[in-house]
């Protein structure tokens, strides 16, 4: 072999090795959390002083609520309300949707309420056929169902929610996804702990009928994470939207704060699990926005401001990604697939799906 041929082969091998070393590896596991109807205003500005009132906010003890959440600046208020989001996630990931800075994330389905929002989030495209919150099986394949159909993820994708419409949004009958959105948090209890979780859930009042309190959903999801070790876990929380509709700004803020603590607990839990630590990403979003001022309790077609939402990401591959804009709710599904290194495949299977919000760093 000639000297020039040896040099050419050496350079080719070196180039291949360098590419392999610099190519971004996908996340191996993913945690997804949605917080129903949480306004971008609270996420980026913290508690609104004008809503800590008996009238517009329905707050009885305004002094106690102000002591908990009011601070001098928007930055201090948001860090007080959501310390994990503005500590760990903001420092090591990204948060999108600050409309006050001219960088909104928009809902594109035109409905601005829950089922259409979750469909857009999880399938990557709006669908005019979904125009109510009725328990109608979703005709669209979600990114969770698509992942569950792949050999590497089959049987390792699960969903927990506080709303009994969740199994229909994911069409569990077709997708065969375990989607716990109602009733006992443990489907087939075997241990004392599992029976205790179900007993506690049964004793908690059903204040909203078809929506259970997030505490049950949180504990069920955490137990599933620790015992089943899914590769993809989706948790849908709902207290925030329900208390907003009740015009209880105090309970709404408390639910946001509790949701932030749950994010922290989830993240600390996966960091203690060897198969997750250093290999997991966390995505957070909401299904719709809300109005402003006295209209903060509402959303839907008649509340144009409720088309503005937010989303956030933390963990493996996220801190090295380059976020691109403008942003829409429809990008969330491909972002899920993209973090797992499967955006191209997902969008080939779902041509209507919007592109991911990020481009992996080279």
Phi, psi and omega per residue, in radians:
X1 nan 2.387 -3.112
X2 -1.282 2.770 3.134
X3 -1.061 -0.704 -3.130
X4 -1.142 -0.597 3.123
X5 -1.186 -0.685 3.106
X6 -1.102 -0.760 3.138
X7 -1.096 -0.724 3.140
X8 -1.089 -0.769 3.123
X9 -1.116 -0.713 3.135
X10 -1.080 -0.773 -3.134
X11 -1.147 -0.674 3.124
X12 -1.131 -0.770 3.129
X13 -1.131 -0.722 3.136
X14 -1.093 -0.710 3.134
X15 -1.124 -0.731 3.128
X16 -1.109 -0.751 3.141
X17 -1.138 -0.692 -3.140
X18 -1.129 -0.687 3.131
X19 -1.133 -0.719 -3.132
X20 -1.139 -0.603 -3.115
X21 -1.301 -0.536 -3.063
X22 -1.677 -0.256 -3.139
X23 -1.121 2.316 -3.105
X24 -1.220 2.256 3.073
X25 -1.448 2.499 3.093
X26 -1.301 2.833 2.995
X27 -1.164 2.649 3.130
X28 -1.657 -0.485 -3.110
X29 -2.445 2.710 -3.014
X30 -2.509 2.337 3.031
X31 -1.974 2.260 -3.120
X32 -2.130 2.281 3.121
X33 -2.296 2.321 2.986
X34 -2.059 2.470 3.126
X35 -2.060 1.843 -2.937
X36 -1.052 2.164 2.987
X37 1.106 0.478 3.090
X38 -1.431 2.141 -3.078
X39 -1.225 2.578 3.045
X40 -1.141 -0.468 -3.109
X41 -1.046 -0.770 3.116
X42 -1.272 -0.645 -3.119
X43 -1.074 -0.761 -3.062
X44 -1.706 -0.288 -3.102
X45 -2.176 -0.064 -3.131
X46 1.285 -2.852 -3.089
X47 -1.066 2.393 3.114
X48 -1.568 2.077 -3.067
X49 -1.001 -0.689 -3.070
X50 -1.188 -0.303 3.124
X51 -1.677 -0.091 3.046
X52 -1.519 1.279 -3.038
X53 -2.644 2.753 3.117
X54 -1.171 -0.581 -3.065
X55 -1.370 -1.336 -3.062
X56 -1.209 -0.461 -3.102
X57 -1.836 -0.194 -3.122
X58 1.122 0.520 -3.049
X59 -1.684 2.162 3.124
X60 -1.414 -0.887 -3.112
X61 -1.783 1.452 -3.082
X62 -1.206 -0.551 -3.129
X63 -1.151 -0.796 -3.133
X64 -1.132 -0.706 -3.129
X65 -1.185 -0.726 3.096
X66 -1.083 -0.682 3.127
X67 -1.102 -0.637 -3.126
X68 -1.263 -0.741 -2.893
X69 -2.162 -0.318 -3.122
X70 -1.415 2.345 3.058
X71 -2.418 3.048 -3.011
X72 -1.228 -0.605 -3.037
X73 -2.127 2.744 3.063
X74 -1.006 -0.662 -3.134
X75 -1.113 -0.758 3.133
X76 -1.211 -0.640 3.141
X77 -1.159 -0.761 -3.116
X78 -1.219 -0.590 3.100
X79 -1.235 -0.497 3.073
X80 -1.280 -0.698 -3.124
X81 -1.281 -0.745 -3.071
X82 -2.300 1.263 -3.053
X83 -1.118 -0.585 3.138
X84 -1.270 -0.744 3.128
X85 -1.042 -0.781 -3.063
X86 -1.609 -0.043 3.006
X87 -1.729 -1.422 -3.055
X88 -1.149 -0.861 -3.041
X89 -1.225 -0.835 -3.131
X90 -1.100 -0.611 -3.094
X91 -1.320 -0.620 -3.015
X92 -2.078 0.112 3.135
X93 -2.512 -2.413 3.071
X94 -2.549 2.681 3.076
X95 -2.270 2.184 -3.090
X96 -2.012 2.582 3.006
X97 2.062 0.374 -3.141
X98 -1.430 1.620 -3.109
X99 -1.148 -0.489 3.126
X100 -1.162 -0.372 3.100
X101 -1.752 0.171 3.133
X102 1.307 0.439 -3.123
X103 -2.252 1.107 -3.094
X104 -1.339 2.799 2.865
X105 -1.920 2.171 -2.996
X106 -1.826 2.499 2.935
X107 -1.409 2.379 -3.113
X108 -1.930 -0.017 -3.054
X109 -1.420 -0.209 3.096
X110 1.362 -0.155 -3.083
X111 -1.637 -0.738 3.083
X112 1.105 0.656 2.949
X113 -2.467 -3.077 -2.743
X114 -1.146 -1.073 -3.042
X115 -1.009 -0.840 3.072
X116 -1.023 -0.607 3.132
X117 -1.187 -0.796 3.135
X118 -1.158 -0.621 3.068
X119 -1.073 -0.802 3.139
X120 -1.124 -0.748 3.118
X121 -1.020 -0.777 -2.924
X122 -1.712 -0.223 3.100
X123 -1.945 -0.353 3.081
X124 1.647 0.099 -3.127
X125 -2.766 2.563 3.052
X126 -1.275 2.807 3.128
X127 -2.542 1.994 -3.103
X128 -1.136 -0.299 3.108
X129 -1.203 -0.408 3.136
X130 -1.631 1.673 -3.033
X131 -2.240 0.395 3.065
X132 -2.703 3.061 3.036
X133 -1.747 0.335 -3.133
X134 -1.189 2.744 -3.123
X135 -1.405 1.292 3.132
X136 -1.976 2.224 3.138
X137 -0.995 2.306 -3.119
X138 -1.188 2.142 3.108
X139 -1.279 -0.193 -3.087
X140 -1.685 2.541 3.110
X141 -1.481 2.085 3.103
X142 -1.337 2.856 3.083
X143 -1.113 -0.501 3.099
X144 -1.191 -0.757 3.089
X145 -1.122 -0.719 3.139
X146 -1.092 -0.757 3.101
X147 -1.099 -0.751 -3.120
X148 -1.107 -0.387 3.105
X149 -1.434 -0.125 3.113
X150 -1.596 2.429 -3.067
X151 -0.930 -0.675 -3.071
X152 -1.203 -0.362 -3.077
X153 -2.027 -0.109 -3.042
X154 -1.033 2.242 -3.127
X155 1.363 0.077 -3.104
X156 -2.178 0.493 3.074
X157 -2.202 2.275 -3.098
X158 -2.540 2.765 -3.128
X159 -2.382 2.427 3.049
X160 -2.215 2.379 -3.133
X161 -2.551 2.910 3.111
X162 -1.743 0.146 -3.054
X163 -2.219 2.299 -3.072
X164 -1.325 0.039 3.048
X165 -1.511 -0.217 -3.103
X166 -0.903 -0.831 -3.131
X167 -1.062 -0.439 3.122
X168 -1.432 -0.629 3.069
X169 -1.047 -0.666 3.131
X170 -1.651 0.011 -3.074
X171 0.718 1.183 -3.074
X172 -1.024 -0.528 3.137
X173 -1.089 -0.622 3.137
X174 -1.586 -0.750 -3.020
X175 -1.394 -0.387 -3.073
X176 1.068 0.439 3.069
X177 -1.434 2.329 2.977
X178 -1.200 2.007 -3.084
X179 -2.257 1.637 -3.085
X180 -1.501 1.753 -3.120
X181 -2.115 0.050 -3.078
X182 -2.834 2.770 3.063
X183 1.282 -2.645 -3.089
X184 -1.198 2.466 -3.139
X185 -1.260 -0.339 3.097
X186 -1.998 2.023 -3.009
X187 -1.149 -0.730 -3.110
X188 -2.310 1.384 -3.056
X189 -1.130 2.397 -3.131
X190 -2.204 -0.434 -3.087
X191 -1.925 2.936 3.103
X192 -1.080 -0.672 3.127
X193 -1.091 -0.775 -3.123
X194 -1.154 -0.703 3.073
X195 -1.143 -0.655 3.120
X196 -1.145 -0.693 3.089
X197 -1.051 -0.793 3.138
X198 -1.171 -0.681 3.115
X199 -1.094 -0.760 3.129
X200 -1.103 -0.758 3.138
X201 -1.068 -0.660 -3.120
X202 -1.189 -0.557 -3.079
X203 -1.460 -0.306 3.134
X204 -1.306 2.260 -3.107
X205 -1.025 2.531 3.060
X206 -1.602 1.421 -3.006
X207 -1.118 -0.641 -3.096
X208 -1.893 0.202 3.090
X209 1.364 -1.554 -3.061
X210 -1.591 0.145 3.104
X211 -2.181 2.131 3.116
X212 -1.643 2.814 3.128
X213 -1.139 2.552 -3.103
X214 -1.069 -0.478 -3.106
X215 -0.975 -0.696 3.120
X216 -1.165 -0.801 3.136
X217 -1.075 -0.767 -3.131
X218 -1.047 -0.850 -3.101
X219 -1.178 -0.668 3.097
X220 -1.126 -0.751 3.140
X221 -1.148 -0.742 3.121
X222 -1.110 -0.708 3.119
X223 -1.124 -0.735 3.116
X224 -1.092 -0.746 3.118
X225 -1.041 -0.802 -3.078
X226 -1.238 -0.583 -3.019
X227 -1.728 -0.523 -3.085
X228 -1.801 -0.368 3.095
X229 0.946 0.948 3.131
X230 -1.191 2.676 3.059
X231 -1.364 -0.542 3.103
X232 -2.312 2.158 3.123
X233 -2.212 2.206 3.098
X234 -1.952 2.281 3.123
X235 -2.163 2.087 3.133
X236 -1.827 2.004 3.123
X237 -1.807 2.616 -3.002
X238 -2.325 -0.151 -3.077
X239 -0.954 -0.679 -3.061
X240 -1.036 -0.812 -3.123
X241 -1.171 -0.717 -3.094
X242 -1.143 -0.763 -3.137
X243 -1.232 -0.523 3.065
X244 -1.150 -0.762 3.101
X245 -1.095 -0.503 3.107
X246 -1.384 -0.041 -3.035
X247 0.947 0.886 3.060
X248 -2.085 1.484 -3.075
X249 -1.117 -0.525 3.113
X250 -1.132 -0.819 3.140
X251 -1.247 -0.545 3.070
X252 -1.095 -0.841 3.106
X253 -1.100 -0.726 3.138
X254 -1.082 -0.676 3.128
X255 -1.170 -0.663 3.067
X256 -1.096 -0.814 -3.142
X257 -1.082 -0.715 3.098
X258 -1.157 -0.674 3.076
X259 -1.093 -0.673 3.089
X260 -1.107 -0.704 3.083
X261 -1.108 -0.618 3.106
X262 -1.144 -0.712 3.070
X263 -1.023 -0.764 3.120
X264 -1.078 -0.779 3.134
X265 -1.097 -0.770 3.094
X266 -1.007 -0.839 -3.065
X267 -1.160 -0.735 3.115
X268 -1.177 -0.567 3.102
X269 -1.133 -0.819 -3.111
X270 -1.221 -0.445 3.098
X271 -1.240 -0.352 3.099
X272 -1.580 -0.055 -3.093
X273 -1.883 2.020 -3.018
X274 -0.955 -0.641 -3.095
X275 -1.299 -0.192 3.118
X276 -1.876 -0.599 -3.011
X277 -1.047 2.192 3.128
X278 1.310 0.110 -3.105
X279 -2.305 0.144 -2.969
X280 -2.091 2.502 3.013
X281 -2.030 2.682 3.114
X282 -2.173 2.235 3.065
X283 -2.084 2.437 -3.138
X284 -2.319 2.463 3.130
X285 -2.783 -3.128 3.040
X286 -2.317 2.829 -3.047
X287 -1.559 -0.430 3.119
X288 -2.853 2.874 3.072
X289 -1.656 -2.807 3.122
X290 -2.509 3.012 3.072
X291 -1.301 -3.057 -3.132
X292 -2.105 2.979 -3.130
X293 0.900 -2.323 -3.089
X294 -1.202 -0.263 -3.124
X295 -1.533 0.193 -3.027
X296 -1.138 -0.358 -3.097
X297 -1.342 -0.292 -2.943
X298 -1.883 2.876 3.017
X299 -2.806 3.014 3.141
X300 2.157 -2.983 -3.080
X301 -1.013 -0.604 -3.061
X302 -1.526 0.058 3.132
X303 -2.152 1.469 -3.052
X304 -0.954 -0.602 -3.104
X305 -1.127 -0.298 -3.116
X306 -1.371 0.126 3.057
X307 -1.513 0.030 -3.123
X308 -1.830 2.160 -3.102
X309 -2.210 -2.872 -3.131
X310 -2.633 2.828 3.027
X311 -2.679 2.765 -3.078
X312 -2.551 2.750 -3.141
X313 -2.559 2.574 -3.127
X314 -2.590 2.613 2.950
X315 1.920 -2.816 -3.014
X316 -0.967 2.246 3.114
X317 1.370 -0.428 -3.079
X318 -1.235 -0.779 -3.079
X319 -1.193 -0.286 3.104
X320 -1.758 0.129 -3.099
X321 -1.596 2.774 3.101
X322 -1.916 1.949 -3.084
X323 -1.383 2.372 -3.139
X324 -2.077 2.695 -3.116
X325 -2.394 3.113 -0.011
X326 -1.202 2.942 -2.984
X327 -2.073 2.531 3.073
X328 -2.340 2.813 3.102
X329 -1.043 -0.581 -3.078
X330 -1.113 -0.289 -3.119
X331 -1.361 -0.193 -3.015
X332 -1.134 -0.721 -3.089
X333 -1.096 -0.813 3.126
X334 -1.192 -0.468 3.056
X335 -1.139 -0.725 3.059
X336 -1.010 -0.899 -3.134
X337 -1.117 -0.677 -3.090
X338 -1.142 -0.662 3.113
X339 -1.111 -0.460 3.095
X340 -1.613 0.137 3.107
X341 1.343 0.419 -2.994
X342 -2.237 0.370 -3.096
X343 -1.070 -0.812 -3.097
X344 -1.048 -0.777 3.140
X345 -1.135 -0.734 -3.137
X346 -1.104 -0.753 -3.096
X347 -1.303 -0.431 2.995
X348 -1.185 -0.667 3.124
X349 -1.335 -0.404 -3.114
X350 -2.293 1.346 -3.013
X351 -1.028 -0.402 -3.133
X352 -1.416 -0.222 -3.070
X353 -1.168 2.375 3.081
X354 -1.257 2.818 -3.127
X355 -1.271 2.789 3.082
X356 -1.042 2.773 3.104
X357 -1.373 -0.187 -3.059
X358 -2.274 2.762 2.976
X359 -2.007 2.121 3.130
X360 -1.019 2.431 3.084
X361 -1.155 2.464 -3.138
X362 -1.206 nan nan
